[in-house]
Amino acid sequence: MRRFDVESTYDTTVDSLWDLLQDASLLTKLTKFPKVRLVGDGASVEGNEVKLFVGVGPVELPWNSAITVVGNQAFCDQGKRLPFPFKRFTHVHRVESRDGKAVMIDEVTFDSYVPNILVEYFVLRPMFQERTRAFQKTLNS
């Protein structure tokens, strides 16, 4: 298993940033890599199963996650049906205030069929960088 954290700071309120995280349908609008399509309800509420298709080009693979824990401006999604190369995937999303700004903290734990370091640096980190840019653009519009 491999774990890494990503922190992104935004010049907004915690409540505004938290509101953006409450619905996975935003991923379909903001994420360019990989392309994401939501099927059904994307609410980040405990017990909900979020069903996505992720893909590059014409290939789409299912990614189903269960929202397992919801707390004070935090929730966890746990992969149930994952695309290759993932064996396991857990993602804790948190938002907190620091120095008058909102900070999004992503705690990612995963295991894959290929070396985890490759997945982290060539798939996941670029995906989080893209998401950070998209959130900045959304918050500034």
Steps between C-alpha positions, in 0.01 A plus 500: 500500500616852428377821658553860402335830587425797278425844645354778287441851632222720365422865564142428605303393803492148637123492442533596132763236436307239697188571295693420181599160639147394588404365159712275279326638190744789520777252413342442161516871425844574642711192434678483165737216594373242527162574351227430757133418445258471793220245494223566751524685828832666582416630847782473754280365778575202720370176351475630144672311220650729239519338157742645250651404170856620448689484179751616250386528142229250407570265794282544810529288813270492805611654828249449781565638847306486824486809717589330827558779749376857512622742764542870558608618155648160416390181331658176383433316178611141478541329164270204447535437127821644365656530157842358418760551641339540844453218751390725788430871531396713798472879484436726797392853404535773764463876495644723770579865556857630518600865511161610369508266200339164429728198470386180331685196631485173310630190675535223244582138579516250217648181367540409135598218266793707372764674713315743727760773453423508125126530560552775755727716285362434152127464571388629839719806558429642150129439562511695829699782335236528230224500760673778697517719188135429422387584854701825488333593173153414633550695823634804312218515244 
